[in-house]
Amino acid sequence: MIPRARPLVAAAVCASLSACAVGPSYHRPAAPPSALFKEARGWVPATPAQIVPAHWWSIYHDPVLSRLERRVAVSNQTLKAAVAAYYAAREAAGVTRGTLFPSINLGASQTRSGGGAASQFSFGGARTANQAGAAASWDIDLWGKLRRELQSANAQAQASAADVAAARLSAQATLAQDYFQLRAAEQQLRYLKLAVKDDKVSLRIAQNRVEAGVTTLADVYSARTTLESTQSQEDTAELTRANLEHAIAVLMGEAPSQLTLSYGRLAAAVPVVPAGVPSRVLLRRPDVAAAERAVASANAQIGVAEAAWFPSLTLSGSYDFDSSALSSLIRASNAVWSFGPSIAENLFNGGATLAQTREARAAYDEAVATYRQTVLDAFQQVENDLATLRYLQSEYAEEQQAVKDAKRAEALTLNQYKAGVADYATLLSAQTARLTAQITLVNLQSERLVASVDLIDAVGGGWSRSQLKRRNDGVRETLGSTVAQQRP
């Protein structure tokens, strides 16, 4: 190193290490206070299910659902896009980190020049100039601008990692909800197929009674109308199932033609997930974590803007060799060096610095409001799901009794109709009531399962914001090794 440059470099290093960082220190904004969930009071589930962090869907004890869920993290295209956005944010932080260190460049050039008779080259003809050397520059971060930029970039990368977790949880929850609705459609189909058989029997009975002169053709037309209506409902249920199967395929990143699910049974038991307390939800919701990291990034940007009020210090130096002969270029006699600091301060820019500072503070206020609104939305979702599960539990028990009563009424009415005591309209009403009660019961069970999945989503599944502090910002813990290994 050039002897005279050593004191300057040492001073610059000391200044950079001891420099302050302008701008406010970050503190997590206070969230809207909530000690307990209102809808959880007075409703204590008998045996609440515990969420397994890596595989929360296992609480439903459905091997087909588990197999489908494991494929989401590998093939879902929306999730892959979120992963790619995370890697872009992480590398952007790496770009910012590089600005904290000196920039060193090597270069070499050869030029030939000449001119007319009146030029300076007229006596020597063409001239060759060879040059080779190195140049370095270092922006000394006296006021912490670069460090604030790095803090902002790191916070953005962590927010992106939380977005990955949110995308993953959303895809998994949506798949589980579609799966339960598909199984509900299949159960409806079973009831409708049985109803079609019963309607055909009723139609034959009505035809026989007409032939025996016991009743009129009106009963036949009514029976036929009922049969055709039930067959139409059967087609609708088939269509619903097909659309849900297509949706599940797309969630797994496959074309609908590549997935065919065998018929199965709708889960009879609904696991009740403990919601915990609001403070735990704030630690487990990835969208809340992403919003909070956005606040941290915006806070750091205030320091970046305020650093513009202070002068900038840059160290620059070069060491070159200049010669007209290439063979003798690298010689001490041809060496030319330069080294020194430069300082610059903006005296007037029409209020741009003031406006940038105000803009950064306004962006911070916006991020804080967005964070608090995200928290409120999270609390609302949990409260809604708790209320839904509580009321559906009571409604389901009542509907179970309604199905039993409807079946007894239908059996009695059918016997009366065969004996000629009751007319066909009475029998038709009893059959319709039974089918309606059965389908309503299936829909209630499906809604309970969907609400339980939504509650798992609302409390963050098995994710925790502590994963953001782990290696790779928690993406490997969030996705597992299969997706994370797609990139180095």
C-alpha positions in Angstrom: 0.0 0.0 0.0 1.1 3.5 -0.7 2.7 4.7 2.6 1.0 8.1 2.7 -2.4 6.4 2.1 -2.2 4.1 5.2 -3.2 6.8 7.7 -6.2 7.8 5.6 -7.4 4.3 5.2 -7.1 3.6 8.9 -9.0 6.7 9.7 -11.7 5.8 7.2 -12.1 2.4 8.7 -12.3 3.7 12.2 -14.8 6.4 11.1 -16.9 3.8 9.3 -17.0 1.4 12.3 -17.8 4.1 14.8 -20.3 6.0 12.7 -23.8 6.5 13.9 -26.9 5.6 11.9 -29.3 8.5 11.6 -33.0 7.8 11.7 -35.3 6.4 14.4 -34.5 3.0 16.0 -37.1 0.4 15.2 -39.7 -0.7 17.7 -42.5 -3.0 16.8 -45.8 -1.0 16.6 -48.4 -1.7 19.3 -51.1 -4.0 18.0 -54.8 -3.4 18.8 -55.3 -4.8 22.3 -57.2 -8.0 22.8 -56.7 -10.2 25.8 -59.1 -13.0 24.8 -61.2 -14.1 21.9 -64.8 -13.2 22.7 -66.3 -16.1 20.8 -64.2 -18.6 22.7 -65.8 -17.8 26.0 -68.3 -20.3 27.3 -67.4 -22.9 24.7 -64.9 -25.5 25.8 -64.3 -28.3 23.4 -64.1 -31.7 25.0 -60.9 -32.9 23.3 -59.2 -30.1 21.3 -56.8 -31.3 18.6 -53.2 -30.3 18.7 -51.7 -28.9 15.5 -48.7 -30.7 14.2 -46.4 -27.9 12.9 -45.2 -29.7 9.7 -48.4 -31.6 8.9 -51.4 -29.9 10.5 -53.8 -31.7 8.2 -52.9 -35.0 10.0 -55.5 -34.2 12.7 -58.2 -35.2 10.2 -56.8 -38.7 9.9 -57.5 -38.9 6.2 -54.6 -40.6 4.2 -55.9 -39.3 0.9 -55.9 -35.7 2.1 -52.4 -36.1 3.6 -51.1 -37.5 0.3 -52.6 -34.5 -1.6 -51.3 -32.0 0.9 -47.7 -33.2 0.6 -47.8 -32.5 -3.1 -48.9 -28.9 -2.8 -45.5 -27.6 -1.5 -43.7 -29.4 -4.3 -45.9 -28.4 -7.4 -48.1 -25.5 -6.6 -47.3 -22.7 -9.1 -48.4 -19.8 -6.9 -46.2 -21.1 -4.2 -43.3 -21.5 -6.6 -43.8 -17.8 -7.6 -43.6 -16.8 -3.9 -40.4 -18.8 -3.5 -38.9 -17.1 -6.5 -39.9 -13.7 -5.1 -38.2 -14.6 -1.8 -35.0 -15.5 -3.5 -35.1 -12.2 -5.5 -35.6 -10.3 -2.2 -32.7 -12.2 -0.5 -30.3 -11.5 -3.4 -31.4 -7.8 -3.4 -30.3 -7.7 0.2 -27.0 -9.2 -0.9 -26.6 -6.4 -3.5 -27.1 -3.8 -0.8 -24.7 -5.5 1.5 -22.0 -5.2 -1.1 -22.2 -1.4 -1.0 -20.7 -1.5 2.5 -17.3 -2.7 1.1 -14.8 -1.1 -1.3 -15.3 -1.5 -5.0 -12.1 -2.5 -6.9 -11.8 -2.6 -10.6 -9.1 -3.8 -13.0 -8.7 -2.4 -16.5 -6.4 -2.3 -19.5 -6.6 -0.4 -22.8 -4.7 0.3 -26.0 -5.4 3.2 -28.3 -3.9 4.6 -31.4 -4.3 8.3 -32.3 -3.1 10.7 -35.0 -4.0 13.9 -36.8 -3.5 16.2 -39.8 -0.4 18.2 -40.6 -1.4 21.0 -38.2 -2.0 18.7 -35.3 0.4 17.8 -32.4 1.0 14.4 -34.0 2.2 15.9 -37.3 5.9 15.2 -36.6 5.5 11.8 -35.1 2.6 10.4 -37.1 0.3 7.9 -35.3 0.8 7.4 -31.6 0.1 4.3 -29.5 -0.9 4.5 -25.8 -1.1 1.5 -23.6 -2.6 1.6 -20.1 -3.2 -1.0 -17.4 -4.1 -0.6 -13.7 -6.5 -0.8 -10.9 -8.9 1.6 -9.4 -10.8 1.5 -6.1 -13.5 3.5 -4.4 -15.2 3.3 -1.0 -18.2 5.2 0.2 -17.6 5.6 3.9 -21.0 5.0 5.7 -20.5 7.8 8.2 -24.3 8.5 8.8 -25.5 4.9 8.4 -27.3 5.3 5.1 -25.9 2.1 3.6 -26.6 0.2 6.9 -30.2 1.5 6.9 -30.6 0.4 3.4 -29.3 -3.1 4.4 -31.7 -3.2 7.3 -34.6 -2.3 5.0 -33.5 -4.9 2.4 -33.2 -7.6 5.1 -36.6 -6.8 6.5 -38.0 -7.0 2.9 -36.4 -10.4 2.5 -37.9 -11.6 5.8 -41.3 -10.2 4.7 -41.0 -12.2 1.5 -40.2 -15.3 3.5 -43.4 -14.8 5.5 -45.2 -14.4 2.2 -44.0 -17.8 1.2 -45.4 -19.3 4.4 -48.7 -17.5 3.9 -48.9 -18.7 0.3 -48.1 -22.3 1.4 -50.7 -22.2 4.2 -53.3 -20.7 1.9 -52.8 -23.3 -0.8 -53.0 -26.1 1.8 -56.1 -24.7 3.5 -57.8 -24.2 0.2 -57.0 -27.8 -0.9 -58.4 -29.2 2.4 -61.6 -27.2 2.1 -62.0 -28.2 -1.5 -61.4 -31.8 -0.5 -64.0 -31.8 2.2 -66.5 -30.1 -0.1 -65.8 -32.8 -2.8 -66.4 -35.6 -0.2 -69.7 -33.8 0.7 -70.7 -33.7 -2.9 -70.1 -37.5 -3.1 -72.2 -38.1 0.0 -75.0 -36.0 -1.5 -74.7 -38.1 -4.7 -75.2 -41.3 -2.6 -78.4 -39.9 -1.0 -79.6 -38.7 -4.4 -79.0 -42.1 -6.0 -81.0 -43.7 -3.3 -83.7 -41.1 -3.7 -83.8 -41.8 -7.4 -84.4 -45.5 -6.7 -87.1 -44.7 -4.2 -88.7 -42.3 -6.7 -88.8 -45.0 -9.3 -90.5 -47.3 -6.8 -93.0 -44.6 -6.0 -93.6 -44.1 -9.7 -94.3 -47.8 -10.2 -96.7 -47.9 -7.3 -98.5 -44.9 -8.7 -98.8 -46.5 -12.1 -100.1 -49.7 -10.5 -102.7 -47.8 -8.5 -103.9 -46.0 -11.7 -104.2 -49.4 -13.5 -106.2 -50.7 -10.5 -108.5 -47.6 -10.7 -107.6 -46.6 -7.2 -106.1 -43.2 -8.1 -105.7 -40.8 -11.0 -102.9 -40.0 -13.5 -102.1 -36.9 -11.4 -100.2 -39.2 -9.0 -98.2 -40.6 -11.9 -97.3 -37.2 -13.2 -96.3 -36.0 -9.7 -94.1 -39.1 -9.2 -92.5 -38.6 -12.6 -91.8 -34.9 -11.8 -90.2 -35.8 -8.5 -88.0 -38.4 -10.2 -86.8 -36.0 -12.9 -86.1 -33.3 -10.3 -84.0 -35.7 -8.2 -82.1 -36.8 -11.3 -81.4 -33.1 -12.1 -80.0 -32.6 -8.5 -77.9 -35.7 -9.1 -76.3 -34.1 -12.2 -75.7 -30.8 -10.3 -73.9 -32.8 -7.6 -71.8 -34.6 -10.2 -70.8 -31.2 -11.7 -69.9 -29.8 -8.3 -67.7 -32.8 -7.6 -66.0 -32.5 -11.0 -65.2 -28.8 -10.6 -63.7 -29.5 -7.1 -61.6 -32.3 -8.4 -60.3 -29.9 -11.1 -59.5 -27.2 -8.5 -57.5 -29.7 -6.4 -55.5 -30.7 -9.4 -54.6 -27.1 -10.2 -53.6 -26.5 -6.5 -51.1 -29.3 -6.9 -49.8 -27.7 -10.1 -51.3 -30.4 -12.4 -53.7 -30.2 -15.3 -57.2 -31.4 -14.3 -56.9 -34.3 -16.7 -53.9 -35.7 -14.7 -55.9 -36.2 -11.5 -58.7 -38.7 -10.8 -59.8 -39.2 -7.2 -61.6 -42.3 -6.1 -64.9 -41.8 -4.2 -64.5 -41.7 -0.5 -66.3 -40.8 2.7 -66.8 -37.5 4.4 -65.1 -37.3 7.7 -67.5 -38.0 10.6 -65.5 -36.2 13.3 -64.6 -32.6 13.3 -61.4 -31.9 15.2 -61.7 -28.7 17.3 -58.5 -26.6 17.2 -57.7 -24.4 20.2 -57.4 -20.8 19.1 -55.2 -19.9 22.0 -54.9 -16.2 22.9 -54.6 -13.2 20.5 -51.0 -12.6 21.4 -50.1 -16.1 20.1 -51.9 -15.5 16.9 -49.7 -12.5 16.2 -46.7 -14.8 16.5 -48.1 -17.5 14.2 -49.8 -15.7 11.4 -47.3 -15.3 8.4 -49.3 -12.4 7.0 -49.0 -10.5 10.3 -45.3 -11.2 10.3 -45.0 -10.0 6.7 -46.8 -6.7 7.6 -44.6 -6.2 10.6 -41.4 -6.7 8.6 -42.8 -4.2 6.1 -43.0 -1.7 9.0 -39.3 -2.4 9.9 -38.3 -1.9 6.3 -40.2 1.4 6.1 -38.6 2.6 9.4 -35.1 2.0 8.0 -36.0 4.0 4.9 -36.5 7.0 7.1 -32.8 6.8 8.1 -31.9 6.5 4.5 -33.8 9.7 3.7 -32.4 11.6 6.6 -28.8 10.6 5.8 -29.2 12.8 2.7 -28.9 15.9 4.9 -25.3 15.1 5.7 -22.2 15.2 3.6 -20.9 12.0 1.9 -17.3 10.9 2.1 -15.6 8.7 -0.5 -12.1 7.3 -0.6 -10.8 6.7 -4.1 -7.5 5.6 -5.5 -5.8 4.2 -8.6 -2.6 2.6 -9.6 -1.9 2.7 -13.4 0.9 1.9 -15.8 1.2 4.1 -19.0 3.5 3.5 -21.9 3.6 3.7 -25.7 5.4 0.4 -25.9 3.4 -2.7 -24.7 6.5 -4.7 -23.9 7.7 -2.2 -21.4 4.3 -1.3 -19.9 4.7 -2.9 -16.5 7.6 -1.0 -15.1 8.1 1.1 -12.0 9.1 4.1 -14.2 5.7 3.9 -15.9 3.6 3.8 -12.7 1.2 6.5 -11.9 -0.9 6.5 -8.7 -3.5 8.6 -7.0 -5.3 8.4 -3.7 -7.4 10.7 -1.6 -10.7 11.4 0.0 -13.6 13.4 -1.4 -16.5 15.0 0.4 -19.7 16.3 -1.0 -22.6 18.1 0.4 -25.8 19.2 -1.3 -26.6 22.8 -0.6 -29.8 23.2 -2.5 -32.0 20.9 -4.5 -35.3 22.7 -4.4 -36.6 20.9 -1.2 -36.2 17.4 -2.6 -34.4 16.1 0.5 -37.1 17.4 2.8 -39.8 15.9 0.5 -38.0 12.6 0.5 -37.8 12.6 4.3 -41.5 13.4 4.6 -42.3 10.7 2.0 -40.4 8.1 4.0 -42.2 9.0 7.2 -45.6 8.9 5.4 -44.7 5.5 4.0 -43.9 4.3 7.5 -47.2 5.5 8.8 -48.9 3.7 6.0 -47.1 0.5 6.9 -48.0 0.8 10.5 -51.7 1.3 9.6 -51.5 -1.7 7.3 -49.9 -3.8 10.0 -52.6 -2.9 12.5 -55.4 -3.6 10.0 -53.8 -7.0 9.3 -53.9 -7.7 13.0 -57.6 -6.7 13.2 -58.4 -8.8 10.2 -56.7 -11.8 11.8 -58.7 -11.4 15.0 -61.9 -11.1 13.0 -61.2 -14.3 11.1 -60.5 -16.2 14.3 -63.6 -14.8 16.0 -65.8 -15.6 13.0 -64.5 -19.2 12.8 -65.0 -19.8 16.5 -68.6 -18.5 16.3 -69.2 -20.6 13.2 -67.9 -23.8 14.8 -69.9 -23.2 17.9 -73.2 -22.5 16.2 -72.7 -25.2 13.6 -72.1 -27.8 16.3 -75.5 -27.0 17.8 -77.2 -26.9 14.4 -75.6 -30.2 13.4 -76.9 -32.0 16.5 -80.4 -30.7 15.8 -80.3 -31.7 12.2 -79.2 -35.2 13.1 -82.4 -35.6 15.0 -84.4 -34.0 12.1 -83.0 -36.7 9.8 -84.1 -39.5 12.2 -87.6 -38.0 12.5 -87.9 -37.5 8.7 -87.0 -41.2 8.1 -89.6 -42.4 10.5 -92.2 -40.1 9.0 -91.4 -41.3 5.5 -91.6 -45.0 6.4 -95.0 -44.5 8.1 -96.3 -42.5 5.2 -95.2 -45.1 2.7 -97.0 -47.8 4.5 -100.1 -45.7 4.7 -99.9 -44.9 1.0 -99.5 -48.6 0.1 -102.6 -49.3 2.2 -104.5 -46.6 0.5 -104.9 -44.5 3.7 -102.7 -41.6 2.6 -102.6 -39.9 -0.8 -99.5 -39.5 -2.9 -99.0 -35.8 -2.1 -98.5 -36.8 1.6 -95.9 -39.4 0.6 -94.1 -37.0 -1.7 -93.9 -34.4 1.1 -92.4 -37.0 3.5 -89.8 -38.2 0.9 -88.8 -34.6 0.1 -88.5 -33.7 3.7 -86.2 -36.7 4.4 -84.0 -36.0 1.4 -83.7 -32.3 2.3 -82.8 -33.1 5.8 -80.1 -35.6 4.7 -78.5 -33.1 2.3 -78.7 -30.3 4.9 -76.9 -32.6 7.4 -74.1 -33.3 4.8 -73.8 -29.6 4.1 -73.6 -28.8 7.8 -70.8 -31.4 8.3 -69.0 -30.0 5.3 -69.3 -26.4 6.7 -68.0 -27.6 10.0 -64.9 -29.2 8.4 -64.3 -26.2 6.2 -64.6 -23.8 9.3 -62.1 -26.0 11.2 -59.6 -25.7 8.4 -60.2 -21.9 8.2 -59.6 -21.7 11.9 -56.3 -23.5 11.4 -55.5 -21.0 8.7 -56.6 -18.1 11.0 -54.2 -19.1 13.8 -51.3 -19.6 11.4 -51.2 -23.4 11.0 -48.0 -24.7 12.5 -45.9 -21.7 11.4 -44.1 -19.4 13.8 -42.4 -16.0 13.2 -39.4 -17.4 15.0 -38.6 -19.2 11.7 -37.7 -15.9 10.2 -34.6 -15.8 12.4 -33.4 -19.2 11.3 -31.1 -20.0 8.4 -32.4 -19.0 5.0 -35.0 -16.8 6.7 -37.1 -19.9 7.6 -38.0 -20.8 4.0 -36.5 -24.3 4.3 -38.4 -24.8 7.5 -41.5 -23.5 5.8 -41.4 -25.5 2.6 -39.2 -28.5 3.4 -36.1 -29.4 1.5 -37.8 -30.3 -1.8 -38.8 -26.8 -2.9 -36.0 -25.0 -1.1 -33.4 -27.1 -3.0 -34.7 -25.7 -6.3 -32.4 -22.8 -5.7 -28.9 -22.7 -4.1 
